Amino acid sequence: MPQTSARAPERARWDRRFGAAPTLAALSVLALTACDAGNKQATADAAHVRVEAATVTSDVVRASATGEIKARVESDLSFKISGRVISRTAGVGDHVMAGQVLATLDPTEQKADLESARAAVASQEATLRMTSSVLTRRKALTQTGAMSQQNLDSALQQYQSAGKDLEAARAKLETAIEALQQTELRADADGTITDRDVETGQVVQASTTVFTLAHDGERDAVFNVQESAISRTVPQSMEVALLSRPDVKAQATPREVSPALDRSLGTVRVKLAISNPPAEMTLGSAIIANVVLARRERVSIPWQSMFSKAGKPAVWVVDPDTKITRMKPVIIERYDASRVVLSGGLQAGELIVVEGGQFLRENQSVSYTEESTR
């Protein structure tokens, strides 16, 4: 029998003891390789997003309104009598002094009435002098017995009647003088003409406004504000600025809120008293008032972080420990230029997805770098 045949049982025993080892080693290597590949694939599948830590900041609630500068006191000037305008000496924008003539009516009729009234006064004065002389003579004659008491009483009545007629004539003279004066429309104060509704040759009626005069002195900022805004607490001091030059500013305080609503506009007129207005804030200047209505702590987030869940606003948040996402509903208070101010739903420090959220799903693993958080 050959030698090889004698060793066959021994080789068989070796194969049974160690022949499976290479196979197990190979399987172990394959398993480790598969696990490593699986981890790499899981890492590759994790979405990379940019996140931001929600921070609480002081939120200032502001409101603004546009208006114009007006005089604290304005006068509507009108003629007290009717007539035809023969001259106009002032226009819009002119600064006038108290007593200055602004326009004149044709005084022909009033001058004629004045001359007639003066003549009547002169006539009644002459009559009074004559009756006074007669009364004096009759008193003397009555004292000597040369004239009866009846004649004296008659002279006294004539004198008294002449006195009353003179008073009436003088009253008419004063009326005629006043009527002539009323043919001239004069400024009632120092100020600036802000409106005019009269031309030379025009016939105007009594009490029809022909000029509006803004008195010199204190100035108001006048606004037409939506009725809903009036329900808020109006601050006791606010800043107004020229609309064309925001650097020209002044402090103002509420002075008057109209009790009546302009139903055509749905607004309420509000007047603010301006303290020491700059020279640039001239009458009629367009201004803007910036009002701080409230200061409070709020979370604000970038608008691009906003999504919706079941039709309601929500954001993606990331658990910093597990790096797992979930969508969290939030309550929006208002929208600013580039951020959304929240009144609830997020706490300070929570990580919100601000970029890449459109590709996320619930409970998804994500990756982000430290540089991505703020």
C-alpha positions as CSV (number, residue, x, y, z in Angstrom):
1,M,0.0,0.0,0.0
2,P,1.4,3.4,-0.8
3,Q,2.5,5.9,1.9
4,T,0.0,8.5,0.8
5,S,-2.8,6.0,1.5
6,A,-1.6,5.6,5.1
7,R,-1.8,9.4,5.7
8,A,-5.2,9.9,4.3
9,P,-7.1,9.6,7.6
10,E,-4.8,12.1,9.3
11,R,-5.3,14.6,6.4
12,A,-9.0,14.2,6.7
13,R,-8.9,14.8,10.4
14,W,-6.9,18.1,9.7
15,D,-9.4,19.2,7.1
16,R,-12.3,18.6,9.4
17,R,-10.5,20.7,12.2
18,F,-9.1,23.6,10.2
19,G,-10.5,23.5,6.7
20,A,-13.5,25.9,7.5
21,A,-11.3,28.6,9.0
22,P,-10.5,30.3,5.7
23,T,-14.2,30.4,4.8
24,L,-15.2,32.0,8.1
25,A,-12.5,34.6,7.8
26,A,-13.6,35.5,4.3
27,L,-17.2,35.8,5.5
28,S,-16.1,38.0,8.3
29,V,-14.3,40.3,6.0
30,L,-17.3,40.5,3.7
31,A,-19.6,41.3,6.6
32,L,-17.3,44.1,7.9
33,T,-17.1,45.5,4.4
34,A,-20.8,45.4,4.0
35,C,-21.3,47.2,7.3
36,D,-18.8,49.9,6.4
37,A,-20.5,50.4,3.1
38,G,-23.9,50.6,4.8
39,N,-22.6,53.3,7.1
40,K,-21.1,55.2,4.3
41,Q,-24.3,54.9,2.3
42,A,-26.4,56.2,5.3
43,T,-24.0,59.1,5.7
44,A,-24.4,59.8,2.0
45,D,-28.2,59.7,2.3
46,A,-28.3,62.3,5.2
47,A,-29.5,65.7,3.9
48,H,-27.1,68.6,4.5
49,V,-29.0,71.7,5.6
50,R,-28.2,75.1,7.0
51,V,-29.6,75.8,10.4
52,E,-30.0,78.7,12.7
53,A,-30.5,78.9,16.4
54,A,-33.7,80.6,17.3
55,T,-32.9,83.7,19.4
56,V,-35.1,86.0,21.4
57,T,-34.7,89.6,20.7
58,S,-36.4,92.8,21.7
59,D,-39.2,93.4,19.3
60,V,-40.3,97.0,18.6
61,V,-43.8,97.4,17.3
62,R,-43.9,100.5,15.1
63,A,-46.5,102.4,13.2
64,S,-46.1,105.2,10.7
65,A,-48.4,107.7,9.2
66,T,-48.0,110.6,6.7
67,G,-49.5,114.0,7.2
68,E,-48.7,117.7,6.8
69,I,-47.6,120.7,8.7
70,K,-50.5,123.2,9.6
71,A,-50.8,126.3,11.7
72,R,-52.3,125.8,15.1
73,V,-54.7,128.6,14.3
74,E,-56.3,129.3,10.9
75,S,-58.8,132.0,9.8
76,D,-61.3,131.8,7.0
77,L,-61.6,135.4,5.8
78,S,-64.7,136.7,4.0
79,F,-66.4,140.0,3.2
80,K,-69.3,141.0,5.4
81,I,-71.1,142.6,2.5
82,S,-71.7,141.5,-1.1
83,G,-70.1,143.3,-4.0
84,R,-67.7,143.2,-7.0
85,V,-64.0,142.8,-6.3
86,I,-62.0,145.6,-7.8
87,S,-58.6,144.7,-6.5
88,R,-56.7,141.8,-4.9
89,T,-53.3,142.4,-3.2
90,A,-52.5,139.0,-1.8
91,G,-52.1,135.4,-3.0
92,V,-51.3,131.9,-1.8
93,G,-48.0,131.8,0.0
94,D,-47.8,135.5,0.7
95,H,-46.9,136.5,4.3
96,V,-49.2,139.3,5.5
97,M,-49.4,141.5,8.6
98,A,-52.4,142.1,10.8
99,G,-54.6,144.9,9.3
100,Q,-53.1,144.6,5.8
101,V,-55.7,145.0,3.0
102,L,-56.0,141.7,1.0
103,A,-58.9,142.6,-1.4
104,T,-61.3,145.5,-2.0
105,L,-64.9,145.7,-3.2
106,D,-66.3,148.5,-5.4
107,P,-67.1,151.2,-2.8
108,T,-69.3,153.5,-5.0
109,E,-72.5,152.6,-3.3
110,Q,-71.0,152.8,0.2
111,K,-69.4,156.1,-0.4
112,A,-72.7,157.6,-1.6
113,D,-74.5,156.2,1.5
114,L,-71.7,157.8,3.6
115,E,-72.2,161.2,2.1
116,S,-75.9,161.0,2.5
117,A,-75.5,160.0,6.2
118,R,-73.1,162.8,6.8
119,A,-75.6,165.3,5.3
120,A,-78.4,163.9,7.4
121,V,-76.3,164.3,10.5
122,A,-75.4,167.9,9.6
123,S,-79.1,168.6,9.0
124,Q,-80.2,167.1,12.3
125,E,-77.5,169.0,14.1
126,A,-78.8,172.3,12.6
127,T,-82.4,171.3,13.6
128,L,-81.2,170.6,17.2
129,R,-79.4,173.9,17.4
130,M,-82.6,175.7,16.2
131,T,-84.9,173.9,18.6
132,S,-82.5,174.5,21.4
133,S,-82.5,178.2,20.7
134,V,-86.3,178.3,20.6
135,L,-86.5,176.4,23.8
136,T,-84.1,178.8,25.5
137,R,-86.2,181.9,24.4
138,R,-89.5,180.4,25.4
139,K,-88.1,179.5,28.9
140,A,-87.2,183.2,29.3
141,L,-90.5,184.4,28.1
142,T,-92.4,182.0,30.3
143,Q,-90.5,183.2,33.3
144,T,-91.6,186.8,32.6
145,G,-95.2,185.6,32.0
146,A,-95.1,186.7,28.3
147,M,-95.6,183.1,27.1
148,S,-97.8,180.2,28.2
149,Q,-96.5,177.0,29.6
150,Q,-98.1,175.2,26.7
151,N,-95.8,176.9,24.2
152,L,-92.9,176.0,26.4
153,D,-93.9,172.4,26.5
154,S,-94.2,172.4,22.7
155,A,-90.7,173.8,22.3
156,L,-89.3,171.2,24.7
157,Q,-91.0,168.3,22.7
158,Q,-89.5,169.7,19.4
159,Y,-86.0,169.9,21.0
160,Q,-86.2,166.3,22.4
161,S,-87.5,165.0,19.0
162,A,-84.6,166.8,17.3
163,G,-82.2,165.2,19.7
164,K,-83.5,161.7,19.0
165,D,-83.4,162.3,15.2
166,L,-79.8,163.4,15.6
167,E,-78.9,160.2,17.4
168,A,-80.6,158.1,14.7
169,A,-78.7,160.1,12.0
170,R,-75.4,159.5,13.8
171,A,-76.1,155.8,14.1
172,K,-76.8,155.6,10.3
173,L,-73.5,157.5,9.8
174,E,-71.6,154.9,11.9
175,T,-73.3,152.2,9.8
176,A,-72.3,153.9,6.6
177,I,-68.7,154.3,7.8
178,E,-68.6,150.6,8.8
179,A,-70.1,149.6,5.4
180,L,-67.4,151.5,3.6
181,Q,-64.7,149.9,5.8
182,Q,-66.2,146.5,5.0
183,T,-65.4,147.0,1.3
184,E,-61.8,146.3,2.3
185,L,-60.9,142.8,3.5
186,R,-58.0,142.9,6.0
187,A,-55.9,140.2,7.6
188,D,-56.9,139.6,11.2
189,A,-53.4,138.5,12.3
190,D,-49.9,138.1,11.1
191,G,-49.6,134.9,9.0
192,T,-49.5,133.2,5.6
193,I,-52.2,132.9,3.0
194,T,-52.8,129.2,2.4
195,D,-55.8,129.4,0.2
196,R,-57.5,131.9,-2.1
197,D,-60.9,131.8,-3.8
198,V,-61.3,135.3,-5.3
199,E,-60.3,137.1,-8.5
200,T,-60.6,140.8,-9.6
201,G,-64.0,141.4,-11.2
202,Q,-65.6,138.6,-9.3
203,V,-68.9,139.2,-7.5
204,V,-68.8,137.7,-4.1
205,Q,-71.5,137.1,-1.5
206,A,-71.3,138.1,2.1
207,S,-69.7,135.5,4.4
208,T,-68.3,133.5,1.5
209,T,-64.7,132.5,2.3
210,V,-62.2,134.1,-0.1
211,F,-58.9,133.6,1.8
212,T,-57.6,131.2,4.4
213,L,-54.9,132.6,6.7
214,A,-52.5,130.5,8.7
215,H,-51.5,132.5,11.8
216,D,-47.9,132.8,12.7
217,G,-46.9,130.9,15.8
218,E,-47.4,127.3,16.9
219,R,-47.5,124.5,14.4
220,D,-49.3,121.2,14.3
221,A,-48.6,117.9,12.5
222,V,-52.0,116.8,11.2
223,F,-52.7,113.2,10.2
224,N,-55.7,111.2,9.0
225,V,-55.3,107.9,10.8
226,Q,-57.2,104.6,10.3
227,E,-59.8,104.2,13.0
228,S,-58.4,100.8,14.0
229,A,-55.1,102.4,14.9
230,I,-56.7,104.8,17.3
231,S,-57.7,101.9,19.6
232,R,-54.0,101.4,20.4
233,T,-52.4,103.3,23.2
234,V,-51.0,106.5,21.6
235,P,-47.6,107.4,23.1
236,Q,-47.1,110.7,24.8
237,S,-44.2,111.6,22.6
238,M,-43.2,110.7,19.1
239,E,-40.9,111.8,16.3
240,V,-42.0,113.5,13.1
241,A,-39.7,114.0,10.1
242,L,-40.0,115.6,6.6
243,L,-41.0,113.0,4.1
244,S,-38.5,114.5,1.6
245,R,-35.7,114.9,4.1
246,P,-35.9,112.3,6.9
247,D,-32.9,114.0,8.6
248,V,-35.1,117.0,9.5
249,K,-36.9,115.9,12.6
250,A,-38.8,117.2,15.6
251,Q,-40.6,115.9,18.7
252,A,-44.3,116.0,18.8
253,T,-47.0,115.3,21.4
254,P,-50.7,114.4,20.9
255,R,-52.9,117.5,21.1
256,E,-56.2,116.6,19.6
257,V,-58.0,113.5,18.4
258,S,-61.2,114.2,16.4
259,P,-64.3,112.6,18.0
260,A,-65.9,112.3,14.5
261,L,-65.0,109.7,11.9
262,D,-64.6,110.7,8.3
263,R,-66.9,108.1,6.9
264,S,-65.8,108.5,3.3
265,L,-62.2,107.6,4.3
266,G,-62.7,105.7,7.4
267,T,-60.1,107.8,9.2
268,V,-59.9,110.0,12.2
269,R,-58.0,113.3,12.2
270,V,-55.2,113.5,14.8
271,K,-53.2,116.6,15.6
272,L,-49.8,116.6,17.2
273,A,-48.2,119.7,18.7
274,I,-44.7,120.1,17.4
275,S,-42.0,121.4,19.8
276,N,-39.6,123.8,18.3
277,P,-40.2,122.9,14.6
278,P,-37.1,123.4,12.4
279,A,-37.3,126.2,9.8
280,E,-37.5,123.6,7.1
281,M,-40.8,122.4,8.4
282,T,-42.8,125.0,6.5
283,L,-46.6,125.1,6.2
284,G,-47.9,122.4,4.0
285,S,-44.8,120.2,4.2
286,A,-45.4,116.5,3.9
287,I,-44.2,114.7,7.1
288,I,-44.1,111.2,8.5
289,A,-44.6,110.1,12.1
290,N,-42.9,107.0,13.4
291,V,-44.5,105.7,16.5
292,V,-43.3,103.0,18.9
293,L,-46.4,101.2,20.0
294,A,-44.8,98.5,22.1
295,R,-41.6,96.8,23.1
296,R,-41.6,93.1,23.9
297,E,-39.5,89.9,23.6
298,R,-40.2,87.8,20.5
299,V,-38.5,85.1,18.4
300,S,-37.9,86.2,14.8
301,I,-36.8,83.8,12.0
302,P,-35.8,84.2,8.3
303,W,-38.8,84.1,6.0
304,Q,-37.2,81.2,4.0
305,S,-37.5,78.9,7.0
306,M,-41.3,79.0,6.8
307,F,-43.2,75.9,5.7
308,S,-46.7,74.7,6.4
309,K,-48.2,71.7,8.0
310,A,-51.9,70.8,7.6
311,G,-52.3,74.3,6.1
312,K,-50.8,76.0,9.1
313,P,-47.4,77.7,9.4
314,A,-44.5,75.5,10.6
315,V,-40.8,75.2,10.6
316,W,-38.3,72.3,10.5
317,V,-36.4,71.9,13.7
318,V,-33.3,69.7,14.2
319,D,-32.5,67.8,17.4
320,P,-28.8,68.7,18.0
321,D,-28.2,65.3,19.7
322,T,-29.8,62.9,17.3
323,K,-29.7,65.3,14.2
324,I,-33.3,64.1,13.5
325,T,-35.8,66.5,11.9
326,R,-39.4,67.2,12.8
327,M,-41.8,69.8,11.7
328,K,-43.0,72.2,14.4
329,P,-46.1,74.5,14.1
330,V,-45.5,78.2,15.0
331,I,-47.7,81.2,15.6
332,I,-47.0,84.2,13.3
333,E,-47.5,87.6,14.8
334,R,-46.4,89.7,11.8
335,Y,-44.1,89.9,8.8
336,D,-41.2,92.3,8.6
337,A,-39.0,93.1,5.6
338,S,-36.8,90.0,5.8
339,R,-37.9,88.1,8.9
340,V,-41.1,86.7,10.4
341,V,-41.9,87.6,14.0
342,L,-43.4,84.8,16.0
343,S,-45.6,85.0,19.1
344,G,-45.3,81.3,19.9
345,G,-44.1,77.8,18.9
346,L,-40.4,78.2,19.2
347,Q,-38.0,78.5,22.2
348,A,-34.7,80.2,22.2
349,G,-31.9,77.9,21.2
350,E,-33.9,75.5,19.1
351,L,-32.2,74.8,15.7
352,I,-34.4,75.7,12.7
353,V,-33.7,74.8,9.1
354,V,-33.2,77.9,7.0
355,E,-31.9,76.3,3.9
356,G,-32.6,72.8,2.3
357,G,-35.9,72.3,4.1
358,Q,-37.8,71.7,1.0
359,F,-36.2,68.2,0.6
360,L,-36.8,67.1,4.2
361,R,-39.3,64.6,5.7
362,E,-40.3,63.8,9.3
363,N,-37.7,62.0,11.4
364,Q,-35.0,62.3,8.7
365,S,-31.4,62.3,9.7
366,V,-29.5,65.5,8.6
367,S,-26.1,66.8,8.7
368,Y,-24.9,70.4,9.4
369,T,-21.6,72.0,10.3
370,E,-20.9,74.1,13.3
371,E,-20.4,77.1,10.9
372,S,-24.0,76.6,9.8
373,T,-25.4,77.5,13.2
374,R,-25.7,81.0,14.6
